Amino acid sequence: MVAVLLLLVAAVTVAGTAVTGSWPAVTVAGGLAVLLGAAATKITHTELMTSRVDAARDRAEQARAFRDVDSRRSAEGVEFAATMQGSLAKRDATVSRLERRLHETAEELAEARRHLVDVEEQLTYAERATADLTARAADADERATQAVVRVAELEAEVDLLTAQWEAAEAALAAQQVKTA
């Protein structure tokens, strides 16, 4: 702004002296215009350098800020990687434990199946033995029934023979009484 004002003053001074027609005044005004132009150029150069330094300072500050952000992100990335490695290690340990337990369970299942086959064989044997014993018990019941019937027949026969014996003895005793 100041540089523009200086250039404007130089232009007005040169134009004002040119109207007067005085050669020494125009020369002095021209020299003054050059000095004012140089001052304006110096001011512009200083402002330009100041703005460049400020811009460089801003870029340096941004670079530091980006470096800090990058450092934090890098640290966060390392922390995240460590966390993920820990999580993966835990997951791998869990998977290994579950695989081991699955293998143990499969072995237990195979053992249970073998035991079940053994129990089924024992059950089949027991069912055959039960069927055999049931048949033998039915046969024994039938023979016992037949024996009870035979015993009853024999008891009836014994009773009959006892009665005949007693009758024969009574007859013999009667005959002996008669003969005596």
DRENDREN-428511 format. One record per atom (N, C-alpha, C): residue number from 1; residue in one letter; x, y, z. Coordinates in steps of 0.001 Angstrom, whole numbers, plus 500000, padded with zeros to 6 digits. Example, Ala and Ser with C-alpha at 12.3 -4.5 7.8 and 13.67 -1.06 7.14 Angstrom:
n | res | u | v | w
1 | A | 513190 | 494310 | 507800
1 | A | 512300 | 495500 | 507800
1 | A | 513200 | 496700 | 507800
2 | S | 512850 | 497750 | 507080
2 | S | 513670 | 498940 | 507140
2 | S | 512900 | 500030 | 507870
// end
This chain:
n | res | u | v | w
1 | M | 500825 | 498814 | 500000
1 | M | 500000 | 500000 | 500000
1 | M | 500873 | 501254 | 500000
2 | V | 501914 | 501260 | 500854
2 | V | 502823 | 502405 | 500929
2 | V | 503570 | 502561 | 499610
3 | A | 503982 | 501407 | 498993
3 | A | 504719 | 501460 | 497731
3 | A | 503851 | 502064 | 496640
4 | V | 502610 | 501753 | 496598
4 | V | 501689 | 502291 | 495605
4 | V | 501527 | 503789 | 495830
5 | L | 501430 | 504204 | 497054
5 | L | 501299 | 505626 | 497390
5 | L | 502554 | 506386 | 496963
6 | L | 503742 | 505823 | 497185
6 | L | 504989 | 506462 | 496773
6 | L | 505054 | 506603 | 495255
7 | L | 504653 | 505544 | 494524
7 | L | 504653 | 505614 | 493067
7 | L | 503638 | 506645 | 492564
8 | L | 502521 | 506725 | 493237
8 | L | 501496 | 507716 | 492873
8 | L | 502023 | 509131 | 493105
9 | V | 502700 | 509366 | 494236
9 | V | 503290 | 510679 | 494525
9 | V | 504340 | 511018 | 493471
10 | A | 505202 | 510036 | 493076
10 | A | 506244 | 510269 | 492069
10 | A | 505614 | 510637 | 490738
11 | A | 504537 | 509923 | 490346
11 | A | 503878 | 510197 | 489068
11 | A | 503250 | 511576 | 489068
12 | V | 502602 | 511948 | 490176
12 | V | 501959 | 513265 | 490271
12 | V | 503033 | 514359 | 490240
13 | T | 504171 | 514113 | 490918
13 | T | 505245 | 515114 | 490956
13 | T | 505833 | 515321 | 489558
14 | V | 506106 | 514223 | 488847
14 | V | 506666 | 514332 | 487486
14 | V | 505653 | 515001 | 486581
15 | A | 504402 | 514638 | 486665
15 | A | 503365 | 515235 | 485812
15 | A | 503210 | 516709 | 486151
16 | G | 503256 | 517054 | 487433
16 | G | 503093 | 518449 | 487856
16 | G | 504261 | 519313 | 487383
17 | T | 505451 | 518806 | 487434
17 | T | 506616 | 519565 | 487000
17 | T | 506694 | 519626 | 485490
18 | A | 506190 | 518607 | 484806
18 | A | 506191 | 518608 | 483345
18 | A | 505278 | 519704 | 482843
19 | V | 504196 | 520005 | 483515
19 | V | 503247 | 521043 | 483127
19 | V | 503913 | 522426 | 483285
20 | T | 504774 | 522570 | 484260
20 | T | 505429 | 523852 | 484501
20 | T | 506430 | 524168 | 483401
21 | G | 506989 | 523199 | 482776
21 | G | 507901 | 523404 | 481669
21 | G | 509314 | 523699 | 482118
22 | S | 509624 | 523614 | 483346
22 | S | 510964 | 523884 | 483840
22 | S | 511763 | 522585 | 483781
23 | W | 512854 | 522709 | 482997
23 | W | 513712 | 521544 | 482809
23 | W | 514377 | 521132 | 484104
24 | P | 514977 | 521930 | 484906
24 | P | 515579 | 521497 | 486150
24 | P | 514525 | 520925 | 487113
25 | A | 513297 | 521462 | 487124
25 | A | 512260 | 520936 | 488025
25 | A | 511862 | 519535 | 487575
26 | V | 511776 | 519311 | 486243
26 | V | 511410 | 517984 | 485736
26 | V | 512525 | 517007 | 486063
27 | T | 513796 | 517445 | 485965
27 | T | 514923 | 516558 | 486265
27 | T | 514920 | 516207 | 487739
28 | V | 514697 | 517196 | 488587
28 | V | 514638 | 516923 | 490034
28 | V | 513434 | 516017 | 490315
29 | A | 512289 | 516287 | 489671
29 | A | 511097 | 515466 | 489877
29 | A | 511353 | 514053 | 489370
30 | G | 512089 | 513926 | 488239
30 | G | 512415 | 512591 | 487712
30 | G | 513318 | 511841 | 488666
31 | G | 514344 | 512564 | 489219
31 | G | 515230 | 511926 | 490202
31 | G | 514458 | 511492 | 491436
32 | L | 513552 | 512398 | 491873
32 | L | 512716 | 512069 | 493029
32 | L | 511831 | 510871 | 492713
33 | A | 511319 | 510802 | 491478
33 | A | 510473 | 509684 | 491082
33 | A | 511266 | 508391 | 491092
34 | V | 512536 | 508447 | 490640
34 | V | 513379 | 507244 | 490663
34 | V | 513621 | 506821 | 492102
35 | L | 513930 | 507808 | 492975
35 | L | 514150 | 507473 | 494387
35 | L | 512876 | 506890 | 495023
36 | L | 511744 | 507505 | 494743
36 | L | 510475 | 506983 | 495273
36 | L | 510184 | 505597 | 494690
37 | G | 510484 | 505391 | 493393
37 | G | 510303 | 504066 | 492773
37 | G | 511198 | 503032 | 493406
38 | A | 512475 | 503446 | 493678
38 | A | 513410 | 502537 | 494340
38 | A | 512907 | 502201 | 495744
39 | A | 512416 | 503234 | 496452
39 | A | 511883 | 502987 | 497794
39 | A | 510673 | 502053 | 497718
40 | A | 509808 | 502304 | 496692
40 | A | 508637 | 501434 | 496528
40 | A | 509070 | 500011 | 496202
41 | T | 510096 | 499868 | 495348
41 | T | 510608 | 498534 | 495002
41 | T | 511187 | 497860 | 496237
42 | K | 511943 | 498621 | 497050
42 | K | 512518 | 498064 | 498272
42 | K | 511421 | 497622 | 499228
43 | I | 510398 | 498474 | 499367
43 | I | 509274 | 498105 | 500252
43 | I | 508603 | 496848 | 499721
44 | T | 508368 | 496807 | 498388
44 | T | 507721 | 495631 | 497788
44 | T | 508596 | 494400 | 497975
45 | H | 509926 | 494578 | 497765
45 | H | 510855 | 493448 | 497940
45 | H | 510855 | 492970 | 499375
46 | T | 510856 | 493908 | 500323
46 | T | 510838 | 493550 | 501743
46 | T | 509551 | 492811 | 502093
47 | E | 508420 | 493333 | 501585
47 | E | 507138 | 492645 | 501850
47 | E | 507128 | 491258 | 501228
48 | L | 507686 | 491168 | 499992
48 | L | 507756 | 489874 | 499325
48 | L | 508625 | 488907 | 500121
49 | M | 509790 | 489369 | 500568
49 | M | 510673 | 488508 | 501352
49 | M | 510037 | 488135 | 502684
50 | T | 509352 | 489103 | 503287
50 | T | 508667 | 488826 | 504557
50 | T | 507574 | 487784 | 504346
51 | S | 506808 | 487954 | 503254
51 | S | 505740 | 486973 | 502993
51 | S | 506329 | 485612 | 502664
52 | R | 507483 | 485598 | 501939
52 | R | 508132 | 484315 | 501647
52 | R | 508654 | 483666 | 502933
53 | V | 509269 | 484470 | 503807
53 | V | 509760 | 483941 | 505088
53 | V | 508577 | 483435 | 505916
54 | D | 507490 | 484237 | 505935
54 | D | 506293 | 483804 | 506675
54 | D | 505735 | 482511 | 506084
55 | A | 505703 | 482458 | 504733
55 | A | 505196 | 481238 | 504078
55 | A | 506106 | 480055 | 504385
56 | A | 507446 | 480304 | 504332
56 | A | 508389 | 479227 | 504658
56 | A | 508226 | 478799 | 506107
57 | R | 508015 | 479791 | 506997
57 | R | 507804 | 479477 | 508415
57 | R | 506520 | 478659 | 508567
58 | D | 505446 | 479059 | 507840
58 | D | 504186 | 478308 | 507895
58 | D | 504387 | 476886 | 507372
59 | R | 505122 | 476765 | 506235
59 | R | 505364 | 475424 | 505687
59 | R | 506186 | 474582 | 506670
60 | A | 507185 | 475238 | 507312
60 | A | 507985 | 474513 | 508301
60 | A | 507117 | 474084 | 509479
61 | E | 506236 | 474996 | 509899
61 | E | 505325 | 474656 | 511008
61 | E | 504378 | 473525 | 510596
62 | Q | 503868 | 473602 | 509358
62 | Q | 503002 | 472524 | 508863
62 | Q | 503779 | 471213 | 508776
63 | A | 505035 | 471315 | 508303
63 | A | 505864 | 470107 | 508221
63 | A | 506074 | 469505 | 509604
64 | R | 506343 | 470382 | 510601
64 | R | 506491 | 469878 | 511975
64 | R | 505187 | 469243 | 512455
65 | A | 504072 | 469929 | 512152
65 | A | 502766 | 469392 | 512570
65 | A | 502504 | 468060 | 511868
66 | F | 502799 | 468001 | 510564
66 | F | 502607 | 466739 | 509833
66 | F | 503542 | 465659 | 510372
67 | R | 504780 | 466062 | 510734
67 | R | 505724 | 465099 | 511289
67 | R | 505191 | 464572 | 512622
68 | D | 504663 | 465498 | 513449
68 | D | 504095 | 465078 | 514737
68 | D | 502905 | 464156 | 514527
69 | V | 502025 | 464540 | 513576
69 | V | 500858 | 463698 | 513279
69 | V | 501323 | 462349 | 512753
70 | D | 502333 | 462401 | 511845
70 | D | 502851 | 461156 | 511285
70 | D | 503486 | 460298 | 512375
71 | S | 504211 | 460944 | 513300
71 | S | 504812 | 460197 | 514416
71 | S | 503733 | 459539 | 515271
72 | R | 502675 | 460325 | 515572
72 | R | 501572 | 459762 | 516366
72 | R | 500899 | 458619 | 515609
73 | R | 500661 | 458847 | 514318
73 | R | 500011 | 457784 | 513528
73 | R | 500907 | 456566 | 513415
74 | S | 502191 | 456818 | 513258
74 | S | 503128 | 455701 | 513191
74 | S | 503121 | 454938 | 514514
75 | A | 503142 | 455683 | 515632
75 | A | 503078 | 455031 | 516947
75 | A | 501755 | 454286 | 517114
76 | E | 500664 | 454928 | 516648
76 | E | 499361 | 454257 | 516715
76 | E | 499364 | 453007 | 515845
77 | G | 500018 | 453104 | 514667
77 | G | 500105 | 451931 | 513790
77 | G | 500879 | 450806 | 514440
78 | V | 501994 | 451165 | 515099
78 | V | 502790 | 450146 | 515796
78 | V | 501970 | 449555 | 516933
79 | E | 501274 | 450422 | 517676
79 | E | 500434 | 449948 | 518784
79 | E | 499309 | 449060 | 518257
80 | F | 498694 | 449487 | 517151
80 | F | 497620 | 448693 | 516548
80 | F | 498161 | 447343 | 516084
81 | A | 499345 | 447370 | 515431
81 | A | 499948 | 446116 | 514972
81 | A | 500230 | 445202 | 516157
82 | A | 500752 | 445782 | 517255
82 | A | 501027 | 444970 | 518451
82 | A | 499729 | 444412 | 519028
83 | T | 498702 | 445265 | 519074
83 | T | 497404 | 444818 | 519582
83 | T | 496846 | 443692 | 518712
84 | M | 496937 | 443875 | 517389
84 | M | 496429 | 442853 | 516472
84 | M | 497240 | 441563 | 516591
85 | Q | 498573 | 441695 | 516752
85 | Q | 499387 | 440498 | 516933
85 | Q | 498997 | 439783 | 518222
86 | G | 498745 | 440566 | 519281
86 | G | 498287 | 439964 | 520531
86 | G | 496943 | 439279 | 520352
87 | S | 496034 | 439962 | 519641
87 | S | 494710 | 439372 | 519388
87 | S | 494841 | 438106 | 518555
88 | L | 495702 | 438166 | 517534
88 | L | 495902 | 436979 | 516699
88 | L | 496520 | 435848 | 517506
89 | A | 497471 | 436187 | 518372
89 | A | 498085 | 435152 | 519212
89 | A | 497039 | 434531 | 520135
90 | K | 496180 | 435383 | 520736
90 | K | 495106 | 434855 | 521592
90 | K | 494157 | 433981 | 520790
91 | R | 493785 | 434465 | 519583
91 | R | 492868 | 433696 | 518738
91 | R | 493500 | 432375 | 518337
92 | D | 494802 | 432414 | 517963
92 | D | 495494 | 431179 | 517597
92 | D | 495551 | 430216 | 518775
93 | A | 495796 | 430775 | 519977
93 | A | 495830 | 429924 | 521171
93 | A | 494452 | 429320 | 521430
94 | T | 493409 | 430138 | 521259
94 | T | 492042 | 429641 | 521444
94 | T | 491724 | 428563 | 520421
95 | V | 492102 | 428814 | 519163
95 | V | 491846 | 427826 | 518105
95 | V | 492594 | 426534 | 518409
96 | S | 493866 | 426663 | 518835
96 | S | 494645 | 425460 | 519167
96 | S | 493999 | 424704 | 520320
97 | R | 493568 | 425461 | 521353
97 | R | 492918 | 424816 | 522502
97 | R | 491632 | 424118 | 522064
98 | L | 490844 | 424797 | 521219
98 | L | 489591 | 424201 | 520757
98 | L | 489852 | 422991 | 519855
99 | E | 490892 | 423073 | 519007
99 | E | 491225 | 421921 | 518174
99 | E | 491654 | 420744 | 519041
100 | R | 492465 | 421036 | 520074
100 | R | 492897 | 419979 | 520983
100 | R | 491688 | 419363 | 521687
101 | R | 490774 | 420223 | 522150
101 | R | 489567 | 419735 | 522842
101 | R | 488692 | 418947 | 521879
102 | L | 488603 | 419409 | 520628
102 | L | 487831 | 418686 | 519612
102 | L | 488428 | 417313 | 519375
103 | H | 489763 | 417244 | 519301
103 | H | 490423 | 415955 | 519105
103 | H | 490148 | 415035 | 520297
104 | E | 490261 | 415599 | 521514
104 | E | 489980 | 414805 | 522713
104 | E | 488532 | 414330 | 522722
105 | T | 487623 | 415217 | 522326
105 | T | 486201 | 414855 | 522283
105 | T | 485962 | 413772 | 521244
106 | A | 486647 | 413877 | 520090
106 | A | 486505 | 412850 | 519050
106 | A | 487002 | 411502 | 519577
107 | E | 488122 | 411527 | 520320
107 | E | 488620 | 410283 | 520915
107 | E | 487624 | 409736 | 521936
108 | E | 487057 | 410635 | 522761
108 | E | 486057 | 410204 | 523742
108 | E | 484840 | 409615 | 523045
109 | L | 484427 | 410242 | 521932
109 | L | 483283 | 409741 | 521173
109 | L | 483586 | 408365 | 520597
110 | A | 484796 | 408196 | 520049
110 | A | 485175 | 406888 | 519500
110 | A | 485180 | 405840 | 520608
111 | E | 485709 | 406202 | 521783
111 | E | 485719 | 405270 | 522916
111 | E | 484294 | 404947 | 523354
112 | A | 483431 | 405974 | 523384
112 | A | 482031 | 405744 | 523766
112 | A | 481341 | 404831 | 522761
113 | R | 481661 | 405027 | 521478
113 | R | 481057 | 404148 | 520456
113 | R | 481534 | 402709 | 520631
114 | R | 482848 | 402547 | 520904
114 | R | 483358 | 401188 | 521141
114 | R | 482673 | 400579 | 522361
115 | H | 482525 | 401373 | 523403
115 | H | 481860 | 400893 | 524610
115 | H | 480397 | 400544 | 524303
116 | L | 479743 | 401374 | 523493
116 | L | 478359 | 401115 | 523111
116 | L | 478246 | 399807 | 522346
117 | V | 479203 | 399554 | 521429
117 | V | 479195 | 398287 | 520689
117 | V | 479349 | 397128 | 521660
118 | D | 480278 | 397289 | 522647
118 | D | 480457 | 396231 | 523643
118 | D | 479167 | 396004 | 524435
119 | V | 478533 | 397102 | 524851
119 | V | 477297 | 396994 | 525630
119 | V | 476194 | 396367 | 524779
120 | E | 476131 | 396745 | 523504
120 | E | 475116 | 396142 | 522616
120 | E | 475354 | 394650 | 522464
121 | E | 476646 | 394258 | 522354
121 | E | 476950 | 392822 | 522268
121 | E | 476544 | 392112 | 523548
122 | Q | 476839 | 392753 | 524703
122 | Q | 476442 | 392158 | 525979
122 | Q | 474922 | 392073 | 526073
123 | L | 474232 | 393128 | 525583
123 | L | 472778 | 393124 | 525603
123 | L | 472227 | 392001 | 524732
124 | T | 472823 | 391843 | 523543
124 | T | 472382 | 390758 | 522650
124 | T | 472595 | 389407 | 523325
125 | Y | 473773 | 389226 | 523941
125 | Y | 474055 | 387981 | 524653
125 | Y | 473055 | 387793 | 525795
126 | A | 472789 | 388877 | 526551
126 | A | 471856 | 388789 | 527677
126 | A | 470445 | 388483 | 527180
127 | E | 470060 | 389090 | 526045
127 | E | 468729 | 388814 | 525500
127 | E | 468624 | 387353 | 525073
128 | R | 469714 | 386834 | 524428
128 | R | 469688 | 385410 | 524049
128 | R | 469624 | 384527 | 525286
129 | A | 470425 | 384885 | 526313
129 | A | 470426 | 384098 | 527544
129 | A | 469059 | 384174 | 528218
130 | T | 468441 | 385361 | 528200
130 | T | 467112 | 385533 | 528795
130 | T | 466091 | 384693 | 528041
131 | A | 466181 | 384720 | 526709
131 | A | 465247 | 383925 | 525906
131 | A | 465432 | 382440 | 526203
132 | D | 466701 | 382010 | 526304
132 | D | 466990 | 380605 | 526611
132 | D | 466470 | 380248 | 527997
133 | L | 466748 | 381155 | 528970
133 | L | 466279 | 380887 | 530335
133 | L | 464759 | 380924 | 530403
134 | T | 464128 | 381800 | 529645
134 | T | 462669 | 381860 | 529624
134 | T | 462103 | 380561 | 529064
135 | A | 462747 | 380070 | 527977
135 | A | 462296 | 378797 | 527391
135 | A | 462494 | 377662 | 528387
136 | R | 463650 | 377666 | 529047
136 | R | 463917 | 376612 | 530030
136 | R | 462951 | 376712 | 531206
137 | A | 462637 | 377967 | 531623
137 | A | 461698 | 378154 | 532733
137 | A | 460311 | 377681 | 532332
138 | A | 459919 | 377968 | 531071
138 | A | 458601 | 377499 | 530610
138 | A | 458570 | 375973 | 530570
139 | D | 459679 | 375381 | 530101
139 | D | 459770 | 373918 | 530052
139 | D | 459727 | 373353 | 531468
140 | A | 460466 | 374015 | 532401
140 | A | 460472 | 373562 | 533796
140 | A | 459085 | 373722 | 534408
141 | D | 458376 | 374822 | 534079
141 | D | 457012 | 375008 | 534582
141 | D | 456103 | 373901 | 534066
142 | E | 456283 | 373588 | 532788
142 | E | 455437 | 372528 | 532213
142 | E | 455731 | 371192 | 532880
143 | R | 457016 | 370897 | 533096
143 | R | 457380 | 369639 | 533763
143 | R | 456903 | 369643 | 535210
144 | A | 456996 | 370832 | 535879
144 | A | 456528 | 370925 | 537262
144 | A | 455025 | 370694 | 537314
145 | T | 454309 | 371259 | 536327
145 | T | 452857 | 371040 | 536282
145 | T | 452548 | 369561 | 536077
146 | Q | 453312 | 368965 | 535160
146 | Q | 453118 | 367529 | 534916
146 | Q | 453469 | 366724 | 536167
147 | A | 454537 | 367161 | 536885
147 | A | 454939 | 366456 | 538108
147 | A | 453862 | 366595 | 539174
148 | V | 453265 | 367812 | 539286
148 | V | 452207 | 368025 | 540273
148 | V | 451033 | 367104 | 539950
149 | V | 450706 | 367047 | 538635
149 | V | 449596 | 366170 | 538231
149 | V | 449941 | 364715 | 538555
150 | R | 451186 | 364314 | 538241
150 | R | 451609 | 362919 | 538496
150 | R | 451609 | 362630 | 539982
151 | V | 452077 | 363629 | 540803
151 | V | 452084 | 363443 | 542251
151 | V | 450653 | 363271 | 542739
152 | A | 449750 | 364109 | 542225
152 | A | 448346 | 363990 | 542630
152 | A | 447807 | 362616 | 542245
153 | E | 448176 | 362137 | 541019
153 | E | 447733 | 360807 | 540593
153 | E | 448305 | 359736 | 541518
154 | L | 449620 | 359890 | 541842
154 | L | 450264 | 358914 | 542707
154 | L | 449667 | 358948 | 544118
155 | E | 449346 | 360168 | 544600
155 | E | 448738 | 360266 | 545922
155 | E | 447360 | 359592 | 545912
156 | A | 446623 | 359777 | 544814
156 | A | 445310 | 359128 | 544709
156 | A | 445490 | 357619 | 544673
157 | E | 446534 | 357184 | 543936
157 | E | 446805 | 355751 | 543844
157 | E | 447243 | 355205 | 545205
158 | V | 448089 | 356007 | 545940
158 | V | 448530 | 355592 | 547273
158 | V | 447320 | 355503 | 548191
159 | D | 446435 | 356506 | 548084
159 | D | 445240 | 356484 | 548923
159 | D | 444402 | 355240 | 548604
160 | L | 444298 | 354924 | 547312
160 | L | 443522 | 353767 | 546879
160 | L | 444170 | 352480 | 547415
161 | L | 445518 | 352410 | 547237
161 | L | 446219 | 351213 | 547701
161 | L | 446152 | 351110 | 549222
162 | T | 446245 | 352264 | 549925
162 | T | 446168 | 352250 | 551384
162 | T | 444781 | 351752 | 551811
163 | A | 443783 | 352233 | 551109
163 | A | 442429 | 351804 | 551437
163 | A | 442273 | 350302 | 551164
164 | Q | 442864 | 349849 | 550016
164 | Q | 442780 | 348411 | 549699
164 | Q | 443567 | 347609 | 550743
165 | W | 444695 | 348096 | 551147
165 | W | 445510 | 347401 | 552134
165 | W | 444747 | 347291 | 553426
166 | E | 444169 | 348410 | 553884
166 | E | 443436 | 348406 | 555133
166 | E | 442227 | 347472 | 555016
167 | A | 441620 | 347454 | 553833
167 | A | 440478 | 346555 | 553646
167 | A | 440933 | 345114 | 553692
168 | A | 442115 | 344855 | 553062
168 | A | 442637 | 343493 | 553058
168 | A | 443012 | 343095 | 554472
169 | E | 443596 | 343957 | 555254
169 | E | 443970 | 343654 | 556615
169 | E | 442713 | 343424 | 557463
170 | A | 441728 | 344265 | 557210
170 | A | 440488 | 344108 | 557962
170 | A | 439838 | 342772 | 557612
171 | A | 439932 | 342417 | 556319
171 | A | 439351 | 341152 | 555891
171 | A | 440140 | 340018 | 556492
172 | L | 441451 | 340144 | 556512
172 | L | 442314 | 339105 | 557074
172 | L | 442064 | 339010 | 558585
173 | A | 441904 | 340135 | 559264
173 | A | 441662 | 340117 | 560680
173 | A | 440293 | 339507 | 560932
174 | A | 439345 | 339786 | 560104
174 | A | 438023 | 339236 | 560257
174 | A | 438060 | 337745 | 560028
175 | Q | 438856 | 337334 | 559062
175 | Q | 438965 | 335912 | 558741
175 | Q | 439696 | 335213 | 559897
176 | Q | 440601 | 335789 | 560484
176 | Q | 441335 | 335190 | 561568
176 | Q | 440431 | 335121 | 562797
177 | V | 439604 | 336072 | 562974
177 | V | 438669 | 336042 | 564078
177 | V | 437677 | 334915 | 563809
178 | K | 437283 | 334725 | 562587
178 | K | 436356 | 333666 | 562234
178 | K | 437035 | 332319 | 562426
179 | T | 438139 | 332164 | 562074
179 | T | 438838 | 330898 | 562191
179 | T | 439287 | 330675 | 563627
180 | A | 439266 | 331490 | 564372
180 | A | 439769 | 331282 | 565721
180 | A | 438716 | 331015 | 566658
// end
